[in-house]
């Protein structure tokens, strides 16, 4: 979709449909021939959040969408309202849109309506024989504001394109989105200024002593991939090096500890953390953010075979830590253990990992919040605040020595899963904490938010959750150092 902004009147944009955001107690920013005023007077149009009403005037559609009160008008509510309006515009056959922002709207609101619209416009139809009529939707969007919002709009386009790229990676079936395919997607960043991309397959992973990662990969004939992206632009802020680590199990059968058949097809989404890290890194590079960044993605399949790791086996991580595998379906933390160590070895001074790690987090937090745990209060708060600003919410859970005791092993240093079904998400994080060391570290368990988010802009399939959060985190990190 072609996206631009203007300070001219919405009626001059040539859009066949003008979306007008209604704020409680405020006059509409735009009307045409009094058509919207008539809808308001009749009660058909109201500023109630997500309320829609449609009018026609002078050959143009006016689509009113309620934004609620000014005090409640956050960027996330604007995102949702924009998605609701976009979906309705698609239904009525709109080919071009103009969003008339309420008077006094700033860059945050302008960016949010762009994000909500482009996220709602997303369709994954790579494997469908879709007709031209089926694919039709608005092809252009102009944001009309009373101040210049060009920069915010352009930034929102770049970030949303990255989110939708992550969704493409997530939604692609596992027979196509192999670890090698994910590595090839990362290699597309080669040649951009300040960027270095490498990936290693089974031999390289084993040579590095990454026994936990290699153990998970052993059951599949597909080559695993350790993907490392280094971004060091000229003029980067004098701040600690960021380290983003993503779990990318491109298909998770559970291994020998086989998952139930129901919904196993959704386990192509077990690479969502890696997809978010790759897409966020891409956006950070394309935005030219002045940060030093190391992104590490551990990609593999987890399948049962005669070579698979077995319950009771002991693996050795890159730092020598031994792990007894008592559940092969707790494989993500094994991959992340070596990837966290690798990120530290590569120079990361602030760590964030993203992973669809535990079903327990879905039970506890549903699809509204990701789970957030970490070792450094200030760093964890930066991550939480970045999520708050982007609508990618994270709720902090505690770490505690008693939880840490639960992952200590009898046969080995650690067990990869506890015997009791207690504090599953927390004990998984306690396991990871051993490999983050003294580096400030935050862990995001996105198992409940990575797909099937249920919001107006991402109802089904991959959501790209974490991309906007990571980009905002990097933006704030650079700003604090400037």
C-alpha positions as CSV (number, residue, x, y, z in Angstrom):
1,X,0.0,0.0,0.0
2,X,1.2,3.5,-0.9
3,X,1.3,5.6,2.3
4,X,1.8,9.4,2.6
5,X,0.8,12.4,4.7
6,X,-0.5,15.9,4.1
7,X,-1.5,19.0,6.0
8,X,-4.0,19.9,3.2
9,X,-7.8,19.3,3.5
10,X,-8.8,15.6,3.2
11,X,-11.1,16.4,0.4
12,X,-8.1,17.4,-1.8
13,X,-6.4,14.0,-1.5
14,X,-8.6,12.3,-4.1
15,X,-9.4,9.4,-1.7
16,X,-12.7,7.8,-2.3
17,X,-13.1,7.1,1.4
18,X,-12.3,9.5,4.2
19,X,-11.9,8.0,7.7
20,X,-12.7,10.5,10.4
21,X,-11.7,9.7,14.0
22,X,-14.3,11.0,16.5
23,X,-13.1,12.1,20.0
24,X,-15.7,12.4,22.7
25,X,-16.6,16.1,23.3
26,X,-14.7,17.4,20.3
27,X,-15.9,18.5,16.9
28,X,-15.0,16.2,14.0
29,X,-11.8,17.2,12.2
30,X,-13.6,17.0,8.9
31,X,-17.0,16.9,7.4
32,X,-18.4,17.1,3.9
33,X,-21.7,18.8,3.2
34,X,-22.8,18.2,6.8
35,X,-23.2,14.5,6.2
36,X,-21.1,13.5,9.2
37,X,-22.9,16.1,11.3
38,X,-26.2,14.6,10.4
39,X,-25.0,11.1,11.5
40,X,-23.9,12.5,14.8
41,X,-27.2,14.4,15.3
42,X,-29.1,11.2,14.6
43,X,-27.0,9.1,17.0
44,X,-25.9,6.8,14.2
45,X,-22.3,8.1,14.6
46,X,-20.8,8.2,18.1
47,X,-17.4,8.7,19.5
48,X,-17.6,5.4,21.5
49,X,-14.5,3.4,20.9
50,X,-14.6,1.4,17.7
51,X,-18.1,2.5,16.8
52,X,-18.5,2.8,13.0
53,X,-20.9,4.8,10.8
54,X,-20.9,5.4,7.1
55,X,-22.2,8.4,5.1
56,X,-21.9,9.5,1.4
57,X,-21.4,13.0,0.2
58,X,-20.3,14.4,-3.2
59,X,-19.3,11.0,-4.4
60,X,-17.1,10.4,-1.4
61,X,-17.6,8.0,1.5
62,X,-17.2,9.3,5.0
63,X,-16.4,6.5,7.5
64,X,-16.6,7.7,11.1
65,X,-14.8,5.6,13.8
66,X,-15.0,6.3,17.5
67,X,-11.8,6.9,19.4
68,X,-13.4,7.4,22.8
69,X,-12.3,10.2,25.2
70,X,-9.1,12.2,24.7
71,X,-7.8,10.9,28.1
72,X,-8.1,7.3,26.9
73,X,-6.7,7.9,23.4
74,X,-3.5,5.9,23.5
75,X,-1.5,4.9,20.5
76,X,-2.7,1.3,21.0
77,X,-6.4,2.3,20.9
78,X,-5.7,4.3,17.8
79,X,-4.1,1.2,16.2
80,X,-7.1,-0.9,17.0
81,X,-9.6,1.8,15.8
82,X,-7.6,2.2,12.6
83,X,-7.7,-1.5,12.0
84,X,-11.5,-1.7,12.6
85,X,-12.0,1.2,10.1
86,X,-9.7,-0.4,7.6
87,X,-11.5,-3.7,7.7
88,X,-14.8,-1.9,7.1
89,X,-13.3,0.1,4.3
90,X,-12.2,-3.1,2.6
91,X,-15.7,-4.6,3.0
92,X,-17.3,-1.6,1.2
93,X,-14.8,-1.7,-1.7
94,X,-12.7,1.3,-0.9
95,X,-9.7,1.7,-3.2
96,X,-8.0,4.7,-1.5
97,X,-8.2,6.1,2.0
98,X,-7.6,9.3,3.8
99,X,-7.4,9.3,7.6
100,X,-8.5,12.7,9.0
101,X,-6.8,12.8,12.4
102,X,-8.5,14.7,15.3
103,X,-7.2,18.3,15.7
104,X,-4.0,18.6,17.7
105,X,-3.0,15.0,17.1
106,X,0.8,14.4,17.2
107,X,3.2,12.0,15.7
108,X,2.3,9.1,18.0
109,X,-1.3,9.1,16.8
110,X,-0.3,9.5,13.1
111,X,2.1,6.5,13.4
112,X,-0.5,4.4,15.2
113,X,-3.2,4.8,12.5
114,X,-0.6,3.9,9.8
115,X,0.4,0.8,11.8
116,X,-3.1,-0.3,12.5
117,X,-4.1,0.1,8.9
118,X,-1.1,-1.7,7.4
119,X,-1.3,-4.5,10.0
120,X,-5.0,-5.0,9.2
121,X,-4.2,-4.9,5.5
122,X,-1.9,-7.9,5.9
123,X,-2.9,-11.1,4.1
124,X,-0.9,-14.4,3.8
125,X,-2.0,-15.9,0.6
126,X,1.4,-17.3,-0.8
127,X,-0.2,-20.8,-1.0
128,X,-3.6,-19.8,-2.3
129,X,-4.8,-19.6,-5.9
130,X,-6.3,-16.2,-5.2
131,X,-8.2,-14.3,-7.9
132,X,-7.6,-10.6,-8.5
133,X,-11.0,-9.8,-7.1
134,X,-10.3,-11.7,-3.8
135,X,-7.0,-9.7,-3.4
136,X,-8.6,-6.3,-3.8
137,X,-8.3,-3.7,-1.0
138,X,-7.4,-0.1,-0.5
139,X,-4.1,0.6,-2.4
140,X,-3.4,4.0,-0.9
141,X,-3.5,5.7,2.4
142,X,-3.0,9.4,3.1
143,X,-2.8,10.7,6.7
144,X,-4.2,14.2,7.0
145,X,-3.1,16.2,10.0
146,X,-2.9,19.8,11.1
147,X,0.9,19.5,11.6
148,X,3.7,17.8,9.6
149,X,3.8,14.1,10.4
150,X,5.9,12.9,7.5
151,X,8.7,11.5,9.7
152,X,6.3,9.6,11.9
153,X,4.4,8.1,9.0
154,X,7.6,7.0,7.2
155,X,8.9,5.4,10.4
156,X,5.6,3.6,11.0
157,X,5.7,2.2,7.4
158,X,9.2,0.8,7.9
159,X,8.3,-0.8,11.3
160,X,5.0,-2.2,10.1
161,X,6.6,-3.7,7.0
162,X,9.1,-5.4,9.3
163,X,6.2,-6.7,11.5
164,X,4.4,-8.1,8.4
165,X,7.7,-9.6,7.2
166,X,7.9,-11.5,10.6
167,X,4.3,-12.6,10.0
168,X,5.3,-14.0,6.6
169,X,8.1,-15.9,8.2
170,X,5.8,-17.3,10.9
171,X,3.0,-18.2,8.6
172,X,5.1,-20.0,6.0
173,X,4.7,-23.8,6.6
174,X,7.6,-25.7,8.1
175,X,8.4,-27.7,4.9
176,X,9.3,-24.3,3.3
177,X,10.5,-22.3,6.4
178,X,13.4,-24.5,7.3
179,X,16.3,-23.3,9.4
180,X,18.2,-22.9,6.2
181,X,15.4,-20.8,4.7
182,X,15.4,-18.6,7.7
183,X,19.2,-18.1,7.5
184,X,18.8,-17.2,3.8
185,X,16.2,-14.5,4.8
186,X,18.8,-13.1,7.2
187,X,21.5,-13.1,4.5
188,X,19.4,-10.6,2.6
189,X,20.7,-8.0,5.0
190,X,24.3,-8.5,3.8
191,X,25.7,-5.5,2.0
192,X,23.8,-2.9,4.0
193,X,26.0,-0.3,5.8
194,X,27.4,-1.5,9.1
195,X,26.0,-5.0,8.7
196,X,27.7,-8.4,9.0
197,X,25.7,-11.6,8.7
198,X,27.0,-15.1,9.3
199,X,25.4,-18.5,9.8
200,X,26.8,-21.9,10.8
201,X,25.2,-25.3,10.3
202,X,25.5,-28.5,12.3
203,X,29.3,-28.9,12.0
204,X,30.0,-25.3,13.1
205,X,27.5,-25.5,16.0
206,X,29.1,-28.7,17.3
207,X,32.6,-27.3,16.8
208,X,31.7,-24.4,19.1
209,X,30.8,-26.9,21.8
210,X,27.1,-25.9,21.7
211,X,26.0,-29.3,22.9
212,X,22.5,-28.3,24.0
213,X,21.6,-26.6,20.7
214,X,23.2,-29.5,18.7
215,X,21.4,-32.1,20.9
216,X,18.0,-30.6,19.9
217,X,18.9,-30.5,16.2
218,X,20.1,-34.1,16.2
219,X,16.7,-35.7,15.5
220,X,16.2,-33.8,12.2
221,X,17.8,-34.3,8.8
222,X,17.4,-30.6,8.2
223,X,20.5,-28.6,8.9
224,X,20.2,-26.3,12.0
225,X,21.4,-22.7,11.7
226,X,23.2,-20.5,14.1
227,X,22.4,-17.0,12.7
228,X,24.5,-14.0,13.9
229,X,23.8,-10.5,12.7
230,X,26.1,-7.7,13.8
231,X,25.1,-4.1,13.2
232,X,27.7,-1.4,14.0
233,X,26.8,1.8,12.1
234,X,29.0,4.9,11.9
235,X,28.2,7.3,14.7
236,X,26.6,4.6,16.9
237,X,25.7,5.8,20.3
238,X,28.3,5.3,23.1
239,X,26.0,2.8,24.9
240,X,26.2,-0.8,25.9
241,X,25.9,-3.3,23.0
242,X,22.4,-4.7,22.7
243,X,22.0,-8.4,22.3
244,X,18.7,-9.8,20.8
245,X,18.4,-13.6,21.0
246,X,15.5,-15.5,19.3
247,X,14.3,-19.0,19.6
248,X,13.5,-20.4,16.1
249,X,12.4,-24.0,16.3
250,X,10.9,-24.1,12.8
251,X,8.8,-27.1,13.7
252,X,8.4,-28.6,17.2
253,X,6.9,-32.1,17.4
254,X,8.1,-32.4,21.0
255,X,10.8,-34.9,19.9
256,X,10.7,-38.2,21.8
257,X,8.3,-36.6,24.3
258,X,5.9,-36.2,21.5
259,X,3.1,-33.6,21.6
260,X,-0.5,-34.5,21.2
261,X,-1.7,-34.4,17.6
262,X,-4.3,-31.7,18.2
263,X,-3.1,-28.4,17.0
264,X,0.4,-29.7,16.4
265,X,0.2,-28.0,13.0
266,X,0.6,-24.7,14.9
267,X,4.1,-25.7,15.9
268,X,5.4,-24.1,12.8
269,X,5.0,-20.9,15.0
270,X,7.7,-22.1,17.4
271,X,10.1,-20.0,15.5
272,X,8.3,-16.8,16.3
273,X,10.9,-15.4,18.6
274,X,13.6,-15.8,15.9
275,X,11.3,-14.2,13.3
276,X,10.7,-11.2,15.6
277,X,14.4,-10.8,16.2
278,X,15.2,-10.9,12.5
279,X,12.4,-8.5,11.5
280,X,13.2,-6.1,14.3
281,X,16.9,-6.1,13.4
282,X,15.9,-5.4,9.8
283,X,13.8,-2.4,10.9
284,X,16.6,-1.0,13.1
285,X,19.0,-1.2,10.2
286,X,16.6,0.3,7.7
287,X,15.8,3.1,10.1
288,X,19.5,3.8,10.6
289,X,19.2,3.8,14.4
290,X,22.6,4.7,16.0
291,X,22.9,1.5,18.1
292,X,25.4,-1.3,18.3
293,X,23.5,-4.6,18.0
294,X,24.2,-8.3,18.0
295,X,21.3,-10.5,17.1
296,X,21.5,-14.3,17.5
297,X,18.9,-16.7,16.2
298,X,19.0,-20.4,16.9
299,X,17.1,-22.3,14.2
300,X,16.4,-26.0,14.2
301,X,13.6,-28.6,14.0
302,X,12.7,-30.8,17.0
303,X,11.7,-34.2,15.6
304,X,11.8,-37.8,16.8
305,X,14.1,-40.2,15.1
306,X,16.7,-42.8,15.9
307,X,19.2,-40.0,16.4
308,X,17.0,-37.8,18.7
309,X,18.0,-36.8,22.2
310,X,16.2,-39.0,24.7
311,X,14.7,-38.4,28.1
312,X,17.5,-39.0,30.6
313,X,20.3,-38.0,28.2
314,X,22.9,-35.4,29.4
315,X,24.0,-32.5,27.2
316,X,26.8,-30.1,27.7
317,X,26.4,-26.4,26.9
318,X,29.1,-24.2,25.5
319,X,30.3,-23.1,28.9
320,X,30.5,-26.6,30.2
321,X,27.2,-26.7,32.1
322,X,25.7,-30.1,32.0
323,X,21.9,-30.5,31.5
324,X,19.8,-33.7,32.0
325,X,17.1,-33.8,29.5
326,X,14.0,-35.1,31.2
327,X,11.6,-33.7,28.6
328,X,12.6,-33.3,25.0
329,X,9.6,-31.0,24.5
330,X,11.4,-28.4,26.7
331,X,13.9,-27.9,23.9
332,X,13.6,-24.1,23.4
333,X,15.6,-23.4,26.6
334,X,18.3,-25.8,25.4
335,X,18.7,-23.8,22.2
336,X,18.6,-20.5,23.9
337,X,21.1,-21.6,26.5
338,X,23.9,-21.8,23.9
339,X,22.6,-18.8,22.0
340,X,22.7,-16.6,25.1
341,X,26.3,-17.7,25.7
342,X,27.2,-17.0,22.1
343,X,25.7,-13.5,22.2
344,X,27.7,-12.8,25.4
345,X,30.9,-14.1,23.7
346,X,30.1,-11.8,20.7
347,X,30.1,-8.8,23.0
348,X,26.5,-8.3,24.0
349,X,26.2,-6.1,27.1
350,X,22.4,-6.0,27.4
351,X,20.4,-9.1,26.6
352,X,16.8,-9.7,25.6
353,X,15.6,-13.1,24.4
354,X,12.2,-13.8,22.8
355,X,10.8,-17.3,22.8
356,X,7.5,-19.2,22.5
357,X,8.8,-21.0,25.5
358,X,6.0,-22.4,27.8
359,X,2.4,-23.3,27.6
360,X,2.2,-22.2,31.2
361,X,2.5,-18.6,30.2
362,X,-0.6,-19.0,28.0
363,X,-2.5,-20.4,31.0
364,X,-1.4,-17.5,33.2
365,X,-1.5,-14.5,30.9
366,X,-3.5,-15.5,27.8
367,X,-2.9,-13.4,24.7
368,X,-2.9,-10.0,26.3
369,X,0.5,-9.9,28.0
370,X,3.8,-11.7,27.3
371,X,5.7,-12.9,30.3
372,X,8.7,-10.9,31.3
373,X,11.4,-12.0,33.6
374,X,15.0,-10.8,34.2
375,X,17.9,-10.1,36.4
376,X,18.4,-6.4,36.3
377,X,15.5,-4.2,37.5
378,X,16.4,-1.1,35.4
379,X,16.9,-3.1,32.2
380,X,13.7,-5.1,32.7
381,X,11.8,-1.9,33.2
382,X,13.2,-0.5,30.0
383,X,11.8,-3.6,28.2
384,X,8.5,-3.4,29.9
385,X,8.1,0.4,29.1
386,X,9.0,-0.2,25.5
387,X,6.2,-2.8,25.4
388,X,3.8,-0.3,27.0
389,X,4.5,2.4,24.4
390,X,4.0,0.0,21.5
391,X,1.0,-1.9,22.8
392,X,3.1,-5.1,23.0
393,X,2.5,-5.6,26.7
394,X,4.6,-7.6,29.0
395,X,3.9,-8.5,32.6
396,X,6.8,-9.1,35.0
397,X,7.0,-12.4,36.9
398,X,9.4,-13.0,39.8
399,X,12.7,-14.9,40.0
400,X,13.6,-16.4,43.3
401,X,16.2,-18.8,44.8
402,X,13.5,-21.3,45.6
403,X,12.5,-21.5,41.9
404,X,16.2,-21.7,41.0
405,X,16.5,-24.8,43.2
406,X,13.8,-26.5,41.2
407,X,16.0,-26.7,38.1
408,X,19.1,-28.1,39.8
409,X,19.9,-31.6,38.7
410,X,20.8,-34.8,40.5
411,X,22.7,-36.4,37.5
412,X,23.8,-33.2,35.9
413,X,24.1,-29.5,36.9
414,X,20.6,-28.7,35.7
415,X,17.4,-30.3,34.5
416,X,15.7,-28.9,31.5
417,X,12.2,-29.3,33.0
418,X,11.0,-29.7,36.5
419,X,9.3,-32.9,37.7
420,X,6.4,-31.0,39.2
421,X,4.0,-28.8,37.3
422,X,4.7,-25.7,39.3
423,X,5.7,-22.3,38.1
424,X,6.5,-23.6,34.6
425,X,7.3,-20.2,33.0
426,X,9.4,-19.1,35.9
427,X,11.5,-22.2,36.2
428,X,12.1,-22.1,32.5
429,X,13.4,-18.5,33.0
430,X,15.5,-19.6,36.0
431,X,17.2,-22.2,33.7
432,X,18.0,-19.5,31.1
433,X,19.3,-17.1,33.8
434,X,22.3,-19.5,34.4
435,X,23.4,-18.7,30.8
436,X,22.9,-14.9,30.9
437,X,25.5,-14.6,33.5
438,X,26.2,-11.2,34.9
439,X,24.9,-9.4,31.8
440,X,21.7,-7.5,32.4
441,X,19.1,-9.8,30.9
442,X,15.4,-9.8,30.1
443,X,13.4,-12.8,28.9
444,X,10.1,-12.5,27.0
445,X,7.9,-15.6,26.9
446,X,5.7,-14.9,23.9
447,X,3.9,-18.2,23.6
448,X,0.5,-16.6,24.2
449,X,1.0,-13.5,21.9
450,X,3.0,-14.8,18.9
451,X,-0.1,-16.1,17.0
452,X,-3.8,-15.9,17.3
453,X,-3.5,-12.6,19.1
454,X,-7.2,-11.8,18.5
455,X,-6.8,-8.0,18.1
456,X,-8.4,-6.2,15.2
457,X,-5.1,-5.8,13.4
458,X,-3.9,-9.4,14.0
459,X,-6.7,-11.7,14.6
460,X,-5.4,-15.0,13.2
461,X,-2.0,-16.4,12.3
462,X,1.4,-14.9,13.2
463,X,1.2,-11.6,14.9
464,X,4.8,-10.4,14.6
465,X,4.7,-9.7,18.4
466,X,7.9,-8.3,19.7
467,X,9.1,-6.5,16.6
468,X,7.7,-3.1,17.6
469,X,8.9,-3.6,21.2
470,X,12.4,-4.3,20.2
471,X,12.6,-1.4,17.7
472,X,11.3,0.9,20.4
473,X,13.7,-0.5,22.9
474,X,16.6,0.2,20.5
475,X,15.3,3.7,19.8
476,X,15.1,4.5,23.5
477,X,18.5,3.0,24.1
478,X,20.1,5.3,21.5
479,X,18.2,8.3,22.7
480,X,19.4,7.8,26.3
481,X,23.0,7.7,25.2
482,X,22.8,10.8,23.0
